[in-house]
Amino acid sequence: MVVLVVLLGVLVVSFFRAQVVRGSSWALQSDSNRLRVLQIPAPRGTVFDRYGRIIADNVPSYSISLFPAPPDSIRSTLDRLQPLLELSPERIETLLEEARVNRRQPLLVTGNADYEAIAAVEERRAEFPGVFLEMRPRRRYLGGAALGHALGYVGEVSAAELESPLFEEYEQGMIVGKEGLERQYEHLLQGGQGIRYVEVDAVGRVVGSFEGQAAAPAVPGDELFLNLDLELMEFIHEIFPEDMRGAVVALNVEDGGVLALYSAPTFDPNDFVGGISRTLWEELNQDPSRPLYNRAAVGRYPPASTWKLATAAIGLELGVVEPDELMPTACYGSYTYQGVTRRCWRADGHGHQNMAGAIGHSCNVWFYQLGLRIGLERLVDEGTRLGFGEECGIDLPRETAGTFPESLDWWQRVFNYRPFENEVMALSIGQGPNDQTPLKMAQFYLALGRDGSAPSPQLIRSFESNPDTDWRLDLEESSLEALRDGLRHVTAPGGTAFLASLEHWDMIGKTGTAQGSPSQERAHAWFAGMAGPWDEDPEIVVVVLVEEGESGSAMAAPIASKAADFHLRRKYGMEVDTIQTLGEHLRTGTPAPWARWN
């Protein structure tokens, strides 16, 4: 009896410990054996343009993934999935490699399965142990290729990114921004992942619903409101010359907001959603036209005659020239200094010109003499002070600073010689060691269109500029008006871009034709200008660069005018016409009674 009582007592104590004291631990272990914890992807934040139109949002899509398993089991499952999902041998090998690297993480087979594939897998659930389906938010870009370089694209976080501090709280399989705004504002757009459980049997097959049970809902990312104009971007994409390379930047004069940031050729960010195919990725990277290269913010080019306004501004700022002053030597097609002869683009010259006339006719000889008055050292110092060797500070993950000598020692370091004073002639007309991005030239012309100051161009609307860090020209209003008057001569009768003039708007600007590297077959075409209602302040700045476009007046200026006309017509509720510039009126035989011929 004593022995029985002791044994029963031991059993009672053991049962009490197992069921009461450690009951929660055993229940947790049981749940961990039959439940799998899965992350619920959060919808990325919706992106809106300046008028509230959706640029990027999310749509429902299905993904197919595998639970961690031995390599042989994963290969067997992928082989059976191959005909249903049309997996290529290369894709299967890539997935096997990912499974070997991340053995404890679910393997995403496809993040954008169509309805037929989902139905086929659901119908054969017993054949696919370890396979689970889930509905995920799928990124959608409504502007497509028109906004490729501005918005960027998304993709699965890489192993290298997971090791960086920016992604220290991320997990394998999460979708992150890779380029453009998606990358710049990743911390706002990402949102917070949720958690759900799915029940599995002893061999890891999902039992019950593929959807599982949500334990914590996902939190969508923040909404972004941009300065970009979706319809303007689509219009620029439509009118940019086919098979040509280049960039277009449009800024709002009032606040410096980026209305358009376009680079050609471009890419469709929708192709990256759910994982870009290896074939398409190789095509994009091997294409000699470099469609992934953002020419607007990263590409650098000699600014050519568009930089003559900087020389004029520096001359006015230093007090070495007056707007109505004629240079001592008239333009007869060339100018010689220290044994070096530099030519004007017009062989028979322009004669005597004041500043406005020199800008309007793009007279090199006038600017050679102005550059010599300023002097090489002062021109270099002032150009550096104005920031032509610095970035604009746009809210993008990548921007290239301009190339500009910060001092006379630059020639010694780079070319191992002390520069001669005659080198100021090339620098004064935007040639020589001077390469700028279209974005930087747009910021400079923004300052000309305002009060001499220009904030950093921004894509997001909530940005508040700091006047202390703005680009600033120390010029009186009369000097700024003299420079704008010179720009007005460019599109006036007899100017180099007269055919780019518009009916309803005062379109003013400067053309440029730049020869870059020796391998360059044709010159790059530039136009930098601004537009607004007649007799009022400018409202939009537009800079256009067309690589090897040859003529700034014939190639770049019409694009800038059409973009400005499109924006202003819509801003003031006017119908957009297909025939916009004076040149288009003349080519189509459409009457233009508004044109000024003298």
N, C-alpha and C positions, 0 to 999 in steps of 0.2 A: 504494500500500500504506500509506503514512504517513497519507494522508487518510482511508482506510477505518478504520485503527486509531484515529485521533483521533475520528472520528464514532462508532464503536462504544464508545469509552471514554466519550464524552459521554452516549450512551444508557444505558450501564451505570450511570453516576453518577446520571443522572436517575431511572432505575428504582429505584436504591437509596434515593434521597431520598424518592421517592413511596411506596415499599412498606415501607421499613424506618424511615427517620428520621421521616417524617410519616404513617406508616401508621395510627397510632392517631387522628390528627386527621381523616383522610379517613373512617375507619370511624365516628368520632363524628358527622361531618357526614352520612354516609349513614344512620346510625341516626336522626338528628334529622329527616331527610326522610321516613322511613317509619314512625317511631314517634311517638306522642303521649303525653305524660305526663299522667295523670289522678290526681286526689286520691281516696283512698278515705275516705269519711266515717266518723268514729269513732262507735260507739254512745254515746249520752249515758248518764251514770251512772244506775243504777236507784235509785228512791226508795222507802223503806219507812216504814210508820207505826210507832208505838211498840210494837206487838205483832208486828212482822215481816211484816205483810201488804204486798204490793207495791201502791204507789200509782201509780207511773209506771215504765214499762219501754219496751222497743223490740221491734218486730216487723219481719220482712223485708218490704220493698216494692221496687218497681221504679221507676226514673226514666228519662225520655227526654230527651236533651239534644242540642244541635247544636254541632259544632265551629265556631270563628270562620270567617266567610265574608262575601263582599260582601252588602249589604242585599238586592239582587234575588234572590240565591240563597237567602237565609234566608226571604224572603217566599214564594218558590216552594215551598220545602220545607214551610213551615207550611201553605200552602194545600192541599198533598197530604196532610198529616197531619190536617187539620181533620175530615174525616168519620170517621177512625179514632179520634181522641181527643176528638171532640165539642168542639172549640175554638170559642168564641164569637168574633165579630168584635172585640169589646172586648179579649178575651184576646190575640188575634193582634196588635193594635195595641200592647198593653202589652209583649209580647215583642219586637216590633220596636224599640220605644223602649229597652228594656233592652239589646238588641244594639248599638244606636247608642252608648249610653253606655259599655258595656264591650266594646269591639271585640275584645279579645284573650282574653277569657274564654269558656269554653263557656257556651252559653245553655240554662238549665234550662227545658224546656217543661212538664213535669209531674213532680212528685216522688212521685206516688202513683198510678201507672198500674195498672189492673186487669189480670187475666190475659188477657182477650180482646184488649185493646189491645196488650199485649206480643206476643202470638202473631201479631196482624195485621201489626205492623211487622216482626217477624222473618221472616214469610212473604214480605214484599216488600222485602227488604233492598236489592236492586239499584235500587229506585226512590227510595231515600232516601240519597244520598251525604251524608256529614257527620253522619249520625244515629248515635248510640250509646246503648246501653242499659246500665244498671248496677243492681245490687241495692244498696239503701241501707237502713240501719236507720230505721224510722219510729217516732216517739214515740207512745206509747199511754198514756192516762190512764184508769185503771180506775175512779176515782171519778166521772168525768165532771163534770157541772155542779156537783156538791156541793163540789168542791175548786177551782173555777175561780179565785177570787180568791186563795186561799192558794198554789197552785202556779204560777199564771200560765200563760203559753203560749210557744211557740217560733215562730220564723219566720226567713226568710233575712236575713242581715246586710245592712244598708242601706249606701248610699254614705256617708251622714253618720256612721254608726257606725264605718266603716272608718277615718275620719279622726281618731277619738278615741283617746287612749292606751290605753283598755281593750281595744281591738280591733286594736292595731297589728300583731299577728302573725297576724291572720286574713286570709282571702282571700274574694273574691267567690264567692257560692254556698253558703257555710257556713251551717249552721243554728245559731242562737243563742237564748238566752233573752231574751224581750222584757218580761215582767212577772213579778211574784211571785217565788217561790223559784227558778224557772228563771233569772231574771235575777240575783238576789242571789248565787247560788252557781254562776254561769256558769263561773268559772275552775276549779271542781272537776268539774262535770258534763260539760264539753266533751270531754275526752279529747284524744288526738293523732291527726291524720289520717295515713293511710298513702299509699303511692304505687304506682301500677301503670301498665303501658304497654299501649297497643293499637296494632296495626299498620294502617297506611292505605296506599292506593295513590296514584298520582300525582294523582288528582283529589280526594283526601281521603276516600274511602270506606273504611270499616272492612273489613279482610280478616281472615279467620280468625275467632276467637271474639270476641264482644262483651265477654266477661269480661276478655280481655287476660291479662297476666302480672303478678302482684304482685311488687313490688320491696321494699316495706317494709309490714308489716301495720299496720293501725290499732290504736291503744291505747284501749280503752274508758275512759269517764270514771269518776270515783270514785263509789262508792255513798254515798247519804245516808240516815241514820236520823233520823227526825223524832219530835217529841213528839205530833204529830197522831194522832187516833184516827179511822181511816177509817170505821168503822161508825157512830161518833157523828156524824161529819159527814154521812153519808148519812141518818141518822135526823133530824137537824135540817132537812136539805133537804126531807125528806118531810113534817114536821109544820109547817113555817113556813107561815103563811097565804098561800094562793094569791092572786096579783095584789096583794100588799102589799109595800112596800119596808121594808128594815130590816137589822139585823145581829145576830149572836149571837157572843159570845166566851166560851170556857170555858178556865179555867186550872187546872193541877194545883197544889194548895196546897203540896205538899211542896217543889217546886223551881221553881215559876212557869212550867213548860213549857206551851205552848199546845196544849190538847187539841182545840180547835175554833176556827176563824176563818171565819165564814160571812157573806156579804153577799147580800141579795136585792133585786132579781132578779139572777140570775147568768148565766153563759155556760158553754158546753162547750168546754174547751181543745182537745178533739179536732178541732173545726172549723177550727182554725188550722194543724193539721199538714198539710204538703204545700202550704201556701198557701191562705189564706182567699179565698173568692170576693168580688168587689167588691160584689155585691148584698148578701151577708150582712154584710160590713164596714159598708156604709152603713146597713143596718138597725140594727146594734148601736150605731152612733154617733148616729143620728137618733132612736132610741127615747127618748121623753120620760122613761121610767123609769130610763134610764142604767144598763144592765146591766153595763157595764165599770167602773163607779164602785165602788170598794171602801169601802163605808160603815162597815166595822168599824174600819179603820185610818186612813182619810182623811176620812170624814164627821164633821162637828162639829155638835153639837146642844146646846141648853140642858139641863144635867143635871137640872134641876128638883129634886124632893124627894130624889133619890138623893144629892144633894150636902149634904143636911142632916147626914149623918154626918160630913162634913168640918168643918162648923161646930161640931158637938158635940165632935169630936176637938180642934179648936183651942181651944175653951172649956175643956176638961179640961186640955189642955197648959199653958194660961196660968193655970190655977187660978182662973178667974172663975166657975165653976159646979161644983156637986157632983152626982153622979148622982141622988140622992134629993131634990134641991132643987126646991121649987115656985117659979114665977115670981110676982112681986108682983101682977101683973094676971092674973086668970083669963081664959080664952078664951070670949068671948061672940059670936064670929063676925067680929070685926075689931079692929084696934089702930091708934091715932092717935099720931103723933109729928111735931113741928114742922109741924103743919097738914096732914100727909099721912096719909091713912087707907089701910091695907092690910088686905085681907080674908083670912079663913081659908076653906078650901074647903068647910067645913061651916058653913052659915049660922047655926045655933043654937049653934055653938061646942062646945068640949070640956071646959069648966070648968077646974079646977086639974089639972095634970099634972106628974109628974116627968119626967126625961129619957127613961126607957124608955117611959112612956106617950105622951110627945110624939112619939117616933119611931114607936111602934106605930100611933098614930092620925094621924100626919103632921100634927101641929098647927102651923100657920103662926105663930100668935100667940106660942107659946112660943119659937119660933126667932127671931121678930122681936126679942123682948126679949133673947135670948142674943146676937144680932148687935149690938145696941146696947151691951150690956155689954162685948163685945170691942172695939167701935169700928171704924169704917170703915178707918182707916189700919192698925191691927194685923191686921184680917182680910185686907186686901190683902197686907200683908207676909208673913203666915204662909201664905196660899194660894200666893203666889209661891215662898216657900221650899220648900213641899212639891212644887213642880214642876207645878202645874196650867197653866202657860203653856209647858211643855216637852213634847218627845216622850218616848215610853216607851223607845225604843231597840230595838224589835223588829227582827229580821233580815229585813226586807223593803226593797225599793228605794225605796218611798214610804211615808211616814207623816206625818200632819199634827200639828203641835203644837197644844195647846189655846189658846183665847183667854181670857186672864185679865189684868186690869190689874196691871202690875208695881209701880205706885206711884200716888199721887193725881195726879201729873202726867199720867197717861194720859188722864184726862177732858179736861184742858186741850188736849192734842195732838189728840185725836180729835174732841171735841165743842166745844172752845173755851170751856169754862167750868170753874170750880172746883166739885167735887162737894159736895153738902150731906151732912151726917151721916146724914140719913134714907135715903140710898141704900143703906146697909148692910142695910136690911130686905129689899130685893129680892135682894141678893147672898147673904144668909144662907140663903135657901131655893132657891138654884140658878138664879135668874133674873138679869136684868140683863146686864152685859158678861161673861158666863161661858158659853163653849161648849167642850164636851169630846167626844172621840171615845169610842165604846164601849170601845175598847181601854184608854184611859186610866182610865176608871172601873173597869174590871176590875182594873187594877193597884192602884188605891186599895183596892178591896175585898179584894184578895189580902193587902194589908198588914193589914187588919182581921182577916182569918182566920188570920194567922200571929202573929208576935211584934211586929207593928208595922212590919216591914220587908218589902219586896217587890223581888225582882230584876227586871231587864228581861225581859218575856215573850219567849220564844224558841221558834222552830219547830224548830230543829235540836237534837238531843239532846246533842251533844258540847260544847255551850256551858257554860263554867264562870263563874258569876257572881262579881263582885267585891263583897264586903260593903261596901266603902268607897263604892261608887256606887249601892247599893240605895236605893230609896225608903224613907224611915224616918220614923215617927211617934214622937216622944219621949214615950211614954205608959207608965205602969205596967201590969202585967198586969191589975190590978183595974179600971183605966179601960177597957182593951180589952174585958174581960168585960162591963163595963157597957154598952158600945156594942153588943156582940153580943147582950146581953139585950134591948136595944131592938129589934134586928132580929128577935129571936125573937117579940116581941110582934106583929110585922106579920103573921105566919102563924099566930098563936095565935087562939083564939076571940075574936071582936070586932075582930081586926086587919083592915087593909085588904086583905090577901091570904090570908085564912084558907082560902079554897077552893083555894088552890094547895098546901096542905099534903100530905104524903106519908105512906104507911103505915110504911115501913121506915127512913126517913131523917129527920133533923132538918133541914128546909129552912127557912132564915131569910133575910131580905133586906129590901129597901126598894123600894117602888113609886115611880113618878114620872110626872107628867103635865105636859108642857112645851109652852108656846106659843112658837113661833119667830118667823118673819117675818110681817108683816101679811098677806101673800098666802096664808098657811097656813090651810086651811079648818078643819082639826081638829087637836087637840093630839097631840103625839108621846107614845107610851106607853113607859115605862121600867120595867125591873126589874133590880136588882143584888143578888145574894145569894150564898149558899154553902150547901153541904149535906155531911152526913157521917152516920155511925152515931149513934144516940141516945147522949147523954152522953159523946161523944168529940169530938175536934177535927174541924173541917171538912176535907174532902178535895178538894172541887171548888168553884171560884168560877164563876158564870155571870152574864153581863150580856146582857140582851136589849133591843133598841130596835126599835120598830115605828113607822115614820113615819105620822103621822096615825092612829095606832091608838086614840086617844081615852083609853083607860083602861089604866093600868099594871097594875092588879089583874086586870082581865078579859082583857086581850090579851097583855101581856108576861109576867106572872108564870107562867101555866100553861106557856108554852113553856120557861121556865127550869127549872121543876120537872120537866117531862117529860124534858128533856135530862139533868139531874142524876140522876134516877131511872134512866134508861137506862144511863148510865155506871157508876153504883155497883152496879146489879144485875149487870151483866156482870163488873165487877171482883170481886165476891164470889160469882160462879158461880150467880146466881139467874136464874130464867126471867123474861124481860121481858114484862110484861102490857100489853095495849092500853088498859086503863083504869087510869090511874096516879094522878091527883090526886083530892082529895076532891070537887072540882066535877064531875069526870067520873063519879064514883060516884053523886052525887046526880042528875045529869041522866039517867043510864041506869037508875036504880033499883037499882043494885048495892049490896048491904049493905056498910057500912063500920064494923064494930064497933070498929075501931082508932081512929076519929076521937075527938078530945077536944073536947067541947062546952062545957066551962067550965074 
